[in-house]
Amino acid sequence: MEKDSLGTREVPEDVYWGIQTLRATENFPVSGITESKHLIRAYALLKLACVRANVAKGGLDERRGKALAQAAEEMAAGRFDGQFPVDVFQAGAGTSFHMNVNEVLTNRGLEILGKPRGDYADLSPNDHVNRGQSTNDTFPSASQVAVLTALRELRGSVTTLAESLRKKGDEFGQLPKAGRTHLKDAMPVTLGAEFRAYSSALDHVLEALPAVERALAELPLGGSAVGSGVNSVPGFRAASVAEYARLTNLPLVVARDPFESMQSRWPLGAASAWMRTLALELGRIAGDLRLMSSGPATGLDEIRLPEIQPGSSIMPAKVNPSAAECLSMVAYHVIGSDVATAHAVLAGQLEINVMMPLATYEVLFSAEILTRYLPVFARTCVDGIVPNPVRLEKFLVESAALATVLTPKLGYLKVAEILHEAEKSGRPVKELLVEQGLLTPVEVDDLLGPRALLKLTQPVP
């Protein structure tokens, strides 16, 4: 039996959580989705840092501090991952999950001290585990550390995909193809240039990540309820953040303005926006791969994607661009999550943002699905792409846009006239140029031959 400010309840004897967690599971049976292991670990290390800071600064005695430190270390190692049943959609600010953490640490601490679980007179979730803290400063701090950790993992996944695209760019570097603007014939490029550009786009997205990481590293920890640090002992704020930085091996710092860091969750918004930008590029790349591999009989069929599974329950031998389709879905979800995160960040009022649980969940989930799938997409799709040289050459030589190179010699209007005539008659542009005495066969080859076409794909210095 456990008691809180609302009364007494019976709690299962085989769990480490307590009465407030019980109430939360009853009040918020929303999605069945529980908090990310990144957030559990980040909170465990935060609580360990706070315990050590409190002991060092006189806010907690050695006996309780030692037991709680051991419990937090065990929690950080994953021992209690199954002890956090609170739904990600919960009470505002994350109080439900925060108390879930406090109760697990308290009850494990009681075990270590040789006391029965629930004996909160000797060791309390509020008075000892939560000494000098509040949901208002700990939840955003743990969230930002969890996101920092998740983004570090995501960086590796983005780098893996960028490298796969870069390798294909090098492999396809000497394969000229028809370029397309507005989905209409345009000047030639190489297949390699297209793939290298995809890789460069991801490189540019990664270059913007350090600014996001710096924002996330500024923590409101130590601000307690509103930023002032009420009920914390002198020196706790700096000591807890310094110890948290040491435990996580992250460049964490005390927020420059403790009140702003309580009010605003813009660092989570920045992380979400960064992933949205990444998703926009990924969705665009996936769309291009699907378009270039369309057909084979009725589409472009310029590249062939690996065949990873049957594509139809009714049409035999049909194989779809399944990996690229999945990447598009992931990208669309991340973009949608960013909308939810943006609204959550916007919903801050005065000294706190009570929509923190939503923003934290959306950002961590986006990071998780991107981290998981990008290396898979690199392996199952990009690494196995092969060109279709026959189609590449066909579209290249048939593209009327090549005549653009004739305009310096013949003029825009004359070239347009030749192109219209070629389209109406169905005769090759090269043939009309020689027939009308506009160019000699040698000049046509110099301007529109294979060597000239490859040269056209190279950037002009």
Number of C-alpha atoms within 10 A of each C-alpha: 13 15 15 10 6 8 8 11 15 11 18 12 11 7 15 23 27 28 23 24 26 18 13 20 18 11 13 16 15 13 10 12 13 15 20 18 16 20 22 24 23 27 27 25 26 27 30 28 23 31 31 24 25 27 17 17 17 14 21 22 14 15 10 21 23 19 20 28 22 16 26 31 17 16 25 22 14 14 12 20 15 11 16 21 19 28 21 23 20 21 18 14 20 24 21 25 27 23 24 25 27 26 26 24 31 32 26 26 26 23 17 16 16 9 15 13 23 25 15 19 8 13 22 21 22 16 14 22 28 22 20 26 25 23 20 27 24 26 25 29 27 27 26 29 29 24 29 24 19 20 23 14 16 22 15 14 20 24 17 18 23 24 19 22 25 21 18 22 22 14 15 19 18 15 19 24 26 27 21 14 8 6 7 10 17 18 20 23 24 23 25 22 21 21 25 22 16 21 23 16 16 20 15 11 16 15 9 12 17 10 13 19 23 14 18 28 21 22 28 31 33 32 27 24 19 21 23 13 22 14 15 19 17 14 14 26 24 16 20 25 26 18 20 28 19 14 14 17 9 15 15 23 18 20 23 11 12 21 18 17 25 27 20 21 26 19 23 29 25 22 25 29 21 19 25 22 18 21 24 17 17 24 22 15 21 21 16 15 22 22 16 17 21 19 14 13 7 7 11 17 21 25 21 20 25 19 17 13 12 13 15 11 8 7 9 9 10 12 15 20 21 20 24 23 16 15 24 20 15 20 26 17 18 27 22 15 23 26 18 18 29 19 15 23 24 15 16 18 12 12 16 22 21 20 23 26 26 21 26 28 22 24 28 27 19 24 23 18 16 25 20 13 18 22 21 16 20 20 16 18 21 23 17 14 17 15 18 15 14 11 16 20 17 13 17 22 18 13 20 21 18 21 19 15 18 16 13 9 11 14 12 14 10 13 20 16 10 18 19 13 15 17 12 8 9 9 12 16 22 18 13 16 17 15 12 10 9 14 19 14 15 11 13 18 15 13 19 19 15 14 11 14 24 17 15 19 21 13 7 6 3
